[in-house]
Amino acid sequence: MAQGVTGTELTQRQWVFAFSLVTSLFFTWGFAYGLLDVLNSHFQEIFGIGKTQSTLLQLAYFGAYLVFSPFASLFMEKYGYKRGIHLGLSLYSLGAIFFWPSAKFRAYGGFVGCTFVIGCGLSCLEVAANSYISVLGTPKYAAARLNFSQGFQGVASFAGPLIASRWFFRGKNATTLDTVQWVYLAVAGLGLVLNVLFYFCPLPEITQDALAEEMHEAGMDQDSEPFIKQYHCIFGWVAQTAYVGAQVAVAALAVNYLTEQGIGIEKPFASQLFSFCQITFTVGRFVGVVLLKWIDPALLLSVYAIACCVFALGVTYGPGAAGVGCMFALFFFESICYPVIFTLGTKNLGRHTKKGSGLIVMGVGGGAWWPPMAGAIADHISTAQSYVIPFAGYVIMAMYAIGMVISQTRSGGFRVRAVDEIAQKRAELQTTGMVGRRESDSDIIDKKGSQEFVETV
């Protein structure tokens, strides 16, 4: 397999294979995340702990992203995407398998520790998979590709609550950890199977040098600046931290919120409703794929971020069924936020791509400390009032999105278009087999005409 390629230099068959295999990873951490929020409520019953203490699971899971993501990005800079995926899957399976003794000895601290190991594995997978999908093709459709792949994360995330509503909260299982053992044994098995598949399957390596060369061919030299001056990435990390913190806080207390709305919702049905919220989120992801084909990602993110602010307040102050309706709307408008922030933050980083990916994924660590803040308000005031914490996160995200729209409007769109022209030309050459002689990338740019220098994105 060729080394030192970009995503646009792969043949159609190579592209489809690589895209499909890496997309399968999104299902892996979606399933783990979907189970996490339900376990949060289940452990309150099993161990007799409060809402704030139960969010230690979120602290461990998302704290792992804060700690491990920088190491993961450095590891992949040296050893490549494929070895990074192997490392992530190994940690994922290791953490899951130790859920068994934790359940056997009813050790809440053991669950927290295992969740941290799983989080380390998933942070490594996210750095690899999000970054790989983003650069696996033209920059123009990076956000749409990542939304499509992450849609399968959403499919897995509502499978967790459905499993929980069927087995965790019914009969004797409402007060035992037996089913938790078996579910996480299956999770460990899934990680092992994927690890074996990636070992035997070739995966084209997209290198930093190849990405940098593609940018320089298009006359884009942003990556020649030190990483600390890649401001769209630095502020993207801030926005991602705020958004993920808000998203996790919303989900962590969703079951509690639904049961406290005073409309007769019990925990089993609340878990089912939560899974329907996740389905709404997943549908939103695939709707976003279509919208992003026609609408600029920064503009669409601005609209969705403002909608999240509005519906977060609706959840906080909406009575009864109205608040539940706002909860569903909130999940829909959250759908595109993570992948779009990721692609905006890592756009045009060239040789800094893996480092930037690690920083943006480190923003997932926001999920470690926002839920405890929301949990403290839920314990001392009410669960509904705790949703002012997610509202604050959405405001920060909206500021970033609007700032990116303004930044893009002020800068010409020629350079972005130039990269897309190079990518399109390379794809055509790979399809027709004309790899012996190709038109120079500088010629492609020149043919666009001087008028495109003044076009906006």
N, C-alpha and C positions, 0 to 999 in steps of 0.2 A: 504494500500500500504506500502511495506517495506520501512523503513527509513534507512539512512546511507549506501546506496549502491553506487557502481561505475557503470559506463555505461556498463561494460562488464558483470555485474551480472544480468542484466535485461533479461527477457525472450524475445524471438523473437517478440512476439505480443506487449509487453510493449515497446520494442525498436522502432518498426515501428510507434507506436502511438505517442510516445514522439518526435521522429525525425520529423514526419509529422507536428505535431502541432506547434513545435517551428520553423520549416522552414517557416510556413505561416507568421511569423513575418517579415521575410526578404522582403516579398512583400510589407509590410506596409511602411517601411522607404525607399524602392526603389522608390515607387510612389511619396512620398513627395520630395525626392531628385531630381527626374526627373523633377518635376514641378518647382523646385527652380531656376534652371539655365535658364529656359525659362522666368519666371517672372522677372529675372534680366534684360533681354533685354526689356520686355514688359513695365516695370515700367520706363525705360528711356524715352519712348514715352509718357506715361500717366502723369508723374510728371515733365517732362522736366529736368531730372537730368543727370549728366555725368556718365561715366563708373565707375569711382572710387567710387562715392557716391552710385551707384546701388549695389556695392559689400557689402554694409552694411547688406544686407540679408545674404550673406555668413558669414560675421563677427558674426551676431547674431546666426545663425544656428550652426556653428562649434565652436563658442565661448562657446556655451552651453555645448558642449562635454568637453571642457577644465575645465569648472566650476563644472559640475554636475557628471561626471564619477567617481571621487573619492568617492563622497557621495553614488552613486549607488552601488559601490563595497562594501562599508562598510554596507550599508543597507542589501545587499544580504548575506553577511557573517553572519549577525544576524538573518535575517528572511527567507532566502532561495530564490531560483530562482523564484518560482511561485509568491510570493508577489512582488518581483522586477518587474516581467512582468506586474502585475496589476498596479503598480505605473507608469510604463512607458506608458502603454496604456491610463491611465487616463490623464496624462499630454499631451499626443499626441492629444487626442480628445478635451481637453480644449483649447489648442492653436489653433487648426483648427477651432473650432466654433467661435472664436473671429475674424476670418478673415471677417466674415459677417459685423459687425459694422465698421471695418476698411475700407472695401470697400464702405460701405454706406456713410461714412463721408470723403472718399478719404484722409485718413490719412496714409501717408507713414511711419511715426513713429509707428503707430499701427501695420502695417504689420511687421515691424522689431521686435517689442515686441512679437507679436504672434509667429513669427518664432523662437525666443529664447525659448519660452515655448515648442514648438514642438521639438526643438533640445534637451531640457532637457529630454523629454519623450523618444526620440529615443536613446539618449545616455544610458539611463537606459535599454532599450530593447536590445541594442547592447552588453552591458556588460553581460546581462543574456543569450541572444541567442548565441552569438559567443562562450562564455565560455562553455555553455551547450552542443552545438554541438561538440566542440573540445574534451570534455571528455566523450562523449556518444559512447564509443567504444575503439578500440585499438589505441595507440599513433601512430602507423605506418601509418594509413590512416586518421589521424586527418585533415591534409591539404586537402585531397581529399573530405572528408565529408563537410568541411566548404566551399570549392569551389562549391560543388553541391548545398548546401543550398543558398549560396550567388548568385548562378545563377538565382534564382527566384527574387532576388533584381534587377538584371539586366533586367529581363522581365518587371518588374514594372517601371523601370527607363526610358525605351523608350516609355512606354505608356503615360507618362506625356508630352513629346514633341509632340507626335502624337495628343493628345487632344488639345494642344496649337496651333499647325499648322492648325487644323480644326476650332477652335473657337476663340482663343485669338487674332489672327492677321488678321481676315477677316471681311470685311464690317465695320459696326458700332462698332463691338467688339474690333477693333484695337485701339479705343480711349475711351473705357469704362472698368469698372471693374465688370460688371454684371455677366459674366460667372465665374469669380474668386470666387464670393460668392457661387455659386452653387457647383462648384468643391470641395471647401474646406468643405462645408456642408456634401458632400458625404464622404470626408476623415474622418470627425468627426464620421459619422455613422459607417464607417468601423472599426474604433478604438473601438467604443462601442460594436459592435457585437463580435469582438475578445475578448474583456474583459469578456463578458458574457460566451463565450465558454470556456475560461480558468478557469472561476470560477466553472463551473459545471464539468469540465473534470479533472480527477486525473492525476498528473504529478509526476513521481518518483523524489525524491530529491536526488541529488548527493552531498554528503557532503564532507567538507574539510578533516575530519578524515578518511573517507573511501579512498579518493585519496591518502592521506599520507600513510595509511596502505599498499595500493597496491605498492607504491614505495619502502617502506621498505622491503616488502616481496621479491622484486626483487633485494635487496641489493643496492638500490639507496637512498642516504641520503642527496641529495642536499638541500632538503627543511628544513633540520636541521639548515642550515645556515640562518642568518637573511635576510630579503627580500632585503635589500640594496646591498647584495652581489650576488644577482641573476643577473649577468651582462648581460646574453643573453636577459633578460627581459628589463633591463634598456636601453640597446642599441637598443632593439626592439622598445621601445617607441620613441627614437630619429628617427629611420628609418621610423616608422609609421607616425610621425609628418611631416617629409619631404615628404613622398610619398603622403599622403592625401592632403597636401598643394599643391603639384604639380598637382595632379589629379583634384582638385577643380578649380585651376587656369586655367587648360586646358579647362574644361567644361564651366566655368563661362563666358568666352569670345569667345566660339566656334561660336555662331551665328554671332557675330560681325566679327570674322575672316573670316567666309565663305562669308559674303556679301562684304568684302573689298578685295577679291582676284582678282577682276577685270575681272571676267568671267561671269558676268550677273546673279549672284545669288541674288534673292530678299529675304526678311525676311521670308515669308511663306515657300518658298522652302528651305531656310537655316534651318528653324526649322525642316522640314522633314529630311534633310540631317543629322542634329544633332541626330534625333531619329534613323537613320540608323547607325550612329556611336555607339549609345548605344546598338543597336542590335549586331553590331560587337563585342562590349565588352562582351555581354552576351554569344555569341557563343564561345568567347575565354575562358570564365569561364568553360563551359562544356567540351571544348577541354582539358582544364587544368585538369579536373577530371580524364580523361583517362591518360594523361601524368604523373600525380602524382602517378598513380598506379605502374609505372615502373621507374620513375626518382626521385631521392632524391629532396625534396622540396627546400633545400638551393641551390642546383646546378641549378635547373630550375629557381628559382628566380634570380640567378646571370645572366643567359642568358637573361631573360626577362628584367631585369633592364638595362643591356647594350643596348638592342634593344630600350628601351624607351629613353635612352640618344640620340641615333642616330636619331630616328624619331622626337624627340623634336627639334633637330637642323634642320631637314628637314622641319618641319612646319615653323620655324623661317625664313629660307633662301630660301625655295622652292618657285618658281614662279607659280602663277595660279593654274592649275589643279594638278601640282606636289605637291604643298603644301597641297592641299585637300587630296590627296592620302596618304601623310605622316600622316595627321590627323587621317584617318581611321586606319592605321597601328599602330599608337600610342595607340588608344583605344583598339585594340586587345591585345597588349603587356602589357597594364595596368591591364588586366583582373584578373590575379591570384595574383597580388601583395599584396593587403590588407589581404586576408585570409591566405596567406602563411606567411607573416610577423607576423600575429596574432598567428598562431600555433607555429612558431619557437620561438616567444617571451614568450609564456605561456607553452611551453613544459617542462614536468618534474618538475613543480612547487609544486606539492603535496598540502600541506596545504596553500600555498601561491597563489593557482590558482585564486580565486576570486579577490584578491588584484592585482595580475598581470594582470588579464583581465581588471580591471578598469584602470590600468596605460596604457595599450596598446590602449584601446578605447579612453582614454584621448588624445592620439596622433592624433585623428581625429580633435582636436582643431587646428591643423596646417592649416586646411581649413579656419580658421578665418582671418589669417593675410597674407597668400600668395596671395590670389586674389587681395586685395587692392594694393599690390606691383606691381602685373602684370597690374592692372587697371591703376595705375599711369603712367607706361611706355606706355600703350596703348593710354592714353589721350595726352601725351606729345610727343611721337615719332610715334609709330604705333602698331596696335594689333599684327602683326606678330612678331615684336621685343620683345613683352611682354613674348613670350614663352621661353626666356632665363631663366626666373624665374622657371618654371617647370623643365627645364633641370638641374638646380642646385639641386633640390629635388631628381631627379632620380640618380644623382651622389652619393648622401649620401646613398640612398637605395642600390645601387650597392656595395658600400663599406661594408655595413652591411651583405649583402648576401654572398659576397666573404669571409668576415671574418668568417661567420658561416660555410662555406664549409671547410675552413682551420682548424677551431676549431674541427669540427667533424672528419676530417681526422686524426688529432693528437690523438683523444680519441678513445678507443676501442668501438666496437659496441655491445659487449656482453650484457651490461646492458639494452640497448634499446631493444635488442632481447628478453631478459628475461621478460620484461614487456609484450611484445607481446605474448610470450608463455603463461604466466599466463592468459592474456585476452582470448586467443584462447581456453585454457583449460576450463576456466569458461563458455565460450559460449557453448562449447560442452556439459558440464554438465547440463547447463540450458535447452538445446535442448532435451537431453535424459531423463531429469527428475532426474538424479542422484545427488540430492542435499543433501542426507543423509550422504554420505561419498565421499569426494573428495581427490584426491592426493594432498599432501602438495605442496605449491608453491615452497618451497626450493628444493623439489625433482625434480620438473619440471626443475628448473635451472640446477641442478647437472647433469641431463641426457643429457644436451646439449654438455657436454664434454669440456675439458680444452682448446682445440684448438680455441674455439670461443672467448676466452678472447683477442686474438690478431686480430680478424676480425675488420675491420673498418665499419662505418655505411654505 
